[in-house]
Amino acid sequence: MKLRQIVSMNLLLASALGFAGAAFAQETPPTSDQAKQEMNEQKTDPLMMQGSSGGEWSTIKGHDKGYLTKDDAQPNSWLAHNFANCDKDRDGKITEKEYMKCQSH
């Protein structure tokens, strides 16, 4: 066999093995429980949260009912972290007045 043919066959074999190896190296999709766990971790990871400052009252989901709950605050890291401090009357809700006062501090 000529050297050129041997080199060509080795290259062909190496590329075929490399392709097959890549196909087997693919990750399997996460299970439902794994996906839920990852979502919960993202909710508590400050780098994955949507906002890092209070923002405008009118842009916060839930403001249209006249108050915000802890659930409304979760996507906004600043508000989630400061919810208890902003809820001055401790009723579990933050009104626009409470929000504006809290944000100015």
N, C-alpha and C positions, 0 to 999 in steps of 0.2 A: 504494500500500500504506500502510496506517496505521502510525503510529509504534509502536503497541502490538504489532502483528503482527511488525514488524521486530525489536523487542527480544526478543519471545518466540522467534523463529526463531534469533536469535543465541545466546540462552541455551541453547536446545535443541542447537544445533550445538556450542557450547562444552562442554556436559556430555557429548555423545557423543564428542567428541575427547578430552576428559579421561579418560573411561572407557577408550577405545581405547588412549590413551597409557599408562595404568596397566597394561593387559593386556600390552602389549609390554615394559614395564619390569620384569616379574617376572624374578627370577634363575633361571638354569637350575640343576638339582641338580648337586652336585659329582660328579666322576668317582670311581671307586674309589680311584685313586691320590691324588686330592686329599683324600678323606676319610681315608685312612691317614696322609697327611702332617699333617693337622689333628689327628688323634688323637695322633700322636707329639709334636707341638708342645705339646699340652695336658699330656702326661706330664712335660714339662720346665718348664712354666710354673708357678711357685710359686702363683700365684693360682688355678690350675685343679686343683691337687692336693687330695686329700681331707682330709688332716690336716696341722696345723702344729705339733702337739706329739706326744710319744710315745704317750700314751693308755694305757689298760689293756691288759696283756698278753692277756687273754682276749678282747679285741675285735679283735685284729689277725688278719687272714686268714692262716692257715698255722700259728698257734700250737699247734693241736691235735696236730701231729706232734712237738712238743717243741722245735722250733727254728724260726728264720725265715731265709730266704734273701734274696738281693738282690731277686729277683723279688717275694717277699712284701712287701718294704719299699717298693716303688715307689709304691703309692697313698698312702703316708704321707710327706709331705715331710720331716718331722723325722727319721724313721727312715731314709729314703733318704739324706738328707744326712749323718747320723751313723753310717751302717752300719759303715764301716771303723773308726771310733773305738770302737764298741760291741763289735765282734768282737775281743776281747782275745787269743784264742788263734790268730787268723788262719786259721781253718778254713773260712771262707766261710759260717758259720752263726752265728746269735746265739741262745744259749740264754736261758731265762727269767732265770737268775741274771745273765748278762752284761747282759741288757736292763735289769733292775731296777737294777743297779749303775750302768750308763751313764745311765739316766734320772734318777738322783738327783744327778748332777753338773751 
